[in-house]
Amino acid sequence: MREVIVGGRSVAVTHIKTEPTEYGDIQRYRVEVSGFDAPTRLAILRADSTVDARVLVAVVDSELLLGYKGSEESGLLRDPALRAWRDDHRDEIKELLQKLHREADALPPEPLTKGERILLRALEMDGDLEDA
C-alpha cells in the first residue's frame, strides 16, 4: 500500500491481485480517499505490482482530476461530496500530480509487456525488440 496526502485527506492505493493474460499481467488496485465511502478499483497492464509513482499518477489523474465518466458512475467521483472536495482542492491535487510525475520520471523504465511489443511491431516501431 502507498498513501499520499492532499487537501487534508489521504489517498491510499493498495495492490489487490495480479491477473496474467496473453498480453501481460493486469495489476488490480483498490483506491480509497479518507473521509469518503467511495472506494474504487483501477486496473493497469504492467509487469510490476508495486504501488509506485506511476500507479499513483494514474490514480490521481484518472480518478481525481480528469473525472472521466466512469469515475462518476463507479469510481471515486460517484460521491458528490468527493467531487466538491476535489473542486475545492484542485490546485493542490495538480501540484501533487506534478510531484508524482517527477518521481515517476526518475524511476527506471518498465519492461515492455507482450501487448506493447506486439503493438510496436505492428506499427513497425520495434527497433531492438528482437531480444525482448
C-alpha positions in Angstrom: 0.0 0.0 0.0 1.1 3.6 -0.6 -0.6 6.7 0.7 -0.3 10.3 -0.3 -1.8 13.3 1.5 -3.6 16.1 -0.4 -6.1 18.6 0.7 -6.1 17.3 4.2 -7.1 13.8 3.0 -5.1 10.6 2.4 -5.4 8.8 -0.9 -4.5 5.2 -0.3 -3.7 2.7 -3.1 -3.4 -1.0 -2.3 -2.5 -3.8 -4.7 -5.2 -6.4 -4.8 -4.1 -9.1 -7.3 -2.3 -9.9 -10.5 -4.2 -11.4 -13.4 -2.0 -13.0 -16.1 -3.2 -12.6 -19.6 -1.8 -13.5 -23.0 -0.7 -9.8 -23.4 0.9 -9.4 -20.0 -0.1 -9.1 -16.4 -3.0 -6.9 -15.3 -2.5 -5.4 -11.9 -5.6 -4.6 -9.9 -5.5 -1.9 -7.2 -8.0 -0.5 -4.6 -8.2 3.3 -4.2 -9.6 5.0 -1.2 -9.8 8.6 0.0 -10.1 9.1 3.7 -13.4 10.5 4.9 -15.3 9.3 1.9 -17.1 6.0 1.4 -16.4 5.7 -2.3 -13.5 3.3 -2.8 -12.8 2.2 -6.4 -10.6 -0.2 -8.3 -8.1 0.5 -11.0 -6.6 -2.0 -13.5 -3.3 -1.4 -15.2 -1.4 -3.6 -17.7 2.1 -3.8 -16.3 4.6 -6.4 -15.1 5.2 -4.9 -11.7 2.6 -4.9 -8.9 4.4 -2.2 -6.8 2.3 0.8 -5.9 4.9 3.3 -7.2 4.6 6.8 -8.6 3.4 5.5 -12.0 0.4 3.9 -10.3 -0.3 7.0 -8.2 -0.1 9.2 -11.3 -2.8 7.0 -13.0 -5.0 7.2 -9.8 -4.7 10.9 -9.3 -5.1 11.8 -13.0 -8.0 9.5 -13.8 -9.9 9.3 -10.5 -9.4 12.8 -9.1 -8.6 15.3 -11.9 -10.0 14.2 -15.2 -13.2 12.9 -13.7 -13.8 10.6 -16.6 -17.4 9.4 -17.0 -16.7 6.0 -15.5 -15.4 7.6 -12.3 -18.6 9.4 -11.7 -20.6 6.2 -12.3 -18.5 3.7 -10.4 -15.3 5.4 -9.3 -14.3 7.8 -6.5 -16.2 10.7 -8.0 -19.6 9.0 -7.8 -19.6 10.6 -4.3 -20.8 14.2 -4.8 -19.0 15.3 -1.6 -15.8 13.9 -3.0 -16.3 15.9 -6.3 -16.8 19.0 -4.2 -13.7 18.3 -2.2 -11.8 17.8 -5.5 -13.0 21.1 -6.8 -12.0 22.9 -3.7 -8.5 21.4 -3.7 -7.9 21.1 -7.5 -4.7 23.2 -7.3 -3.2 21.0 -4.5 -4.1 17.9 -6.5 -2.4 19.3 -9.6 0.7 20.1 -7.5 0.7 16.5 -6.2 0.3 15.2 -9.7 3.3 17.2 -10.9 5.4 15.9 -8.0 4.4 12.3 -8.8 5.2 12.8 -12.5 8.7 13.9 -11.4 9.1 10.9 -9.2 7.8 8.6 -11.9 10.2 10.1 -14.5 13.1 9.2 -12.1 12.1 5.5 -12.0 13.9 3.1 -14.3 11.9 2.2 -17.4 9.3 -0.5 -17.1 9.8 -3.7 -19.1 7.5 -3.8 -22.1 4.5 -6.1 -21.9 3.8 -8.7 -24.6 0.9 -6.5 -25.8 3.2 -3.4 -26.1 5.7 -5.4 -28.1 3.0 -6.7 -30.4 1.7 -3.1 -30.9 5.2 -1.7 -31.6 5.9 -4.4 -34.1 2.6 -3.9 -35.8 3.4 -0.2 -36.1 6.9 -1.1 -37.3 8.4 0.7 -34.3 10.1 -2.3 -32.8 13.7 -1.3 -33.1 15.7 -3.6 -30.9 12.8 -5.6 -29.6 14.0 -8.9 -31.2 15.7 -9.8 -27.9 12.8 -8.8 -25.7 
